[in-house]
Amino acid sequence: MAIQKVLIVDDSPTERYFLTDILVKKGFSVSTAESGEEALLKIKADKPELILMDVVMPGQNGFQVTRAIARDPETQNVPIIICTSKGQETDRIWGLRQGARDYIVKPVDPAELLSKIEALS
């Protein structure tokens, strides 16, 4: 099943705009959340087919939110790609262990992002 609805979770308005612009131009339906807490509410309401998750955010960080989504029977099948400035290998491994399907280091390369989304479809 092709992914259509994407939720972008990032506290940076610039990153949200950048990622939204890439995805909308490719025909995706995009919603955004500024925090992990807002993301958890939107996931229940909007049922996205993919989540792009930042890590460094106020409140719950992206690793914590990813773990919550992955452990909830209602949301555990929604794939998560972590998009973060945390480029250490240990961060990538930790993110995948929390339940993310993939991991991209910022600045996000649009072609890389789109190929990773396609791989999940």
PLY file of the C-alpha trace (Angstrom):
ply
format ascii 1.0
element vertex 121
property float x
property float y
property float z
element edge 120
property int vertex1
property int vertex2
end_header
0.00 0.00 0.00
1.44 3.34 -1.03
1.91 5.88 1.75
-0.22 9.02 1.35
-0.69 10.62 4.79
2.46 11.79 6.56
2.79 13.39 10.00
5.88 15.57 10.49
6.90 16.01 14.12
9.49 18.77 14.63
9.71 21.79 16.94
11.45 23.84 14.21
9.06 25.76 11.93
11.82 25.85 9.28
12.22 22.05 9.29
8.45 21.50 9.23
8.14 23.83 6.23
11.12 22.24 4.43
9.86 18.66 4.89
6.25 19.62 4.10
7.37 21.32 0.88
9.28 18.21 -0.29
6.35 15.89 0.43
3.48 18.06 -0.86
5.30 18.50 -4.20
5.34 14.69 -4.46
1.60 14.42 -3.78
1.60 13.47 -0.10
-1.00 14.71 2.36
0.94 16.27 5.25
0.03 17.24 8.79
2.46 18.58 11.39
3.03 18.57 15.14
5.38 20.83 17.11
5.93 18.44 20.03
5.81 14.79 20.97
2.69 15.36 23.04
0.89 17.03 20.12
2.06 14.19 17.84
0.53 11.54 20.09
-2.84 13.34 19.94
-2.68 13.81 16.16
-1.75 10.17 15.54
-4.94 9.01 17.29
-7.07 11.57 15.41
-5.52 11.58 11.92
-4.16 8.02 11.58
-1.08 8.92 9.48
0.54 6.22 7.33
4.07 7.48 8.09
5.66 9.65 10.77
8.81 11.75 10.34
10.12 12.26 13.88
12.63 14.80 15.18
14.55 13.79 18.31
15.53 17.01 20.09
12.26 18.68 21.17
10.92 20.25 24.36
8.90 17.87 26.53
9.13 14.28 25.38
11.98 13.72 22.95
11.57 11.84 19.67
13.02 8.62 21.07
10.42 8.61 23.88
7.55 9.37 21.50
8.74 6.73 19.02
8.82 4.16 21.82
5.28 5.13 22.92
3.96 4.80 19.36
5.74 1.47 18.78
4.36 -0.02 22.01
0.75 1.09 21.50
-1.29 -1.65 19.73
-3.34 1.09 17.99
-0.30 2.79 16.44
2.49 0.22 16.38
2.07 -0.51 12.66
2.68 3.13 11.64
6.26 3.35 10.34
8.48 6.06 11.81
11.52 7.61 10.16
13.61 9.61 12.60
14.92 12.87 11.05
17.43 14.41 13.41
20.69 16.34 13.72
21.95 13.58 16.05
24.35 11.86 13.67
26.19 9.46 15.99
25.92 5.75 15.19
24.80 5.10 18.79
21.88 7.54 18.28
20.88 5.72 15.08
20.98 2.32 16.79
19.03 3.66 19.78
16.39 5.20 17.50
15.91 1.92 15.64
15.72 0.04 18.94
12.89 2.35 20.05
10.85 1.20 17.06
11.82 3.51 14.18
12.00 1.86 10.75
14.70 4.20 9.46
16.95 7.09 10.47
18.00 10.19 8.52
20.51 12.79 9.69
19.75 16.48 9.01
20.14 18.33 6.80
17.70 16.01 5.05
18.49 15.16 1.43
15.12 15.18 -0.38
16.10 12.28 -2.70
17.23 10.16 0.27
14.02 10.93 2.18
11.79 10.03 -0.76
13.66 6.79 -1.46
13.35 5.76 2.20
9.60 6.50 2.13
9.26 4.49 -1.08
11.10 1.57 0.51
8.43 1.47 3.26
5.50 1.50 0.81
0 1
1 2
2 3
3 4
4 5
5 6
6 7
7 8
8 9
9 10
10 11
11 12
12 13
13 14
14 15
15 16
16 17
17 18
18 19
19 20
20 21
21 22
22 23
23 24
24 25
25 26
26 27
27 28
28 29
29 30
30 31
31 32
32 33
33 34
34 35
35 36
36 37
37 38
38 39
39 40
40 41
41 42
42 43
43 44
44 45
45 46
46 47
47 48
48 49
49 50
50 51
51 52
52 53
53 54
54 55
55 56
56 57
57 58
58 59
59 60
60 61
61 62
62 63
63 64
64 65
65 66
66 67
67 68
68 69
69 70
70 71
71 72
72 73
73 74
74 75
75 76
76 77
77 78
78 79
79 80
80 81
81 82
82 83
83 84
84 85
85 86
86 87
87 88
88 89
89 90
90 91
91 92
92 93
93 94
94 95
95 96
96 97
97 98
98 99
99 100
100 101
101 102
102 103
103 104
104 105
105 106
106 107
107 108
108 109
109 110
110 111
111 112
112 113
113 114
114 115
115 116
116 117
117 118
118 119
119 120
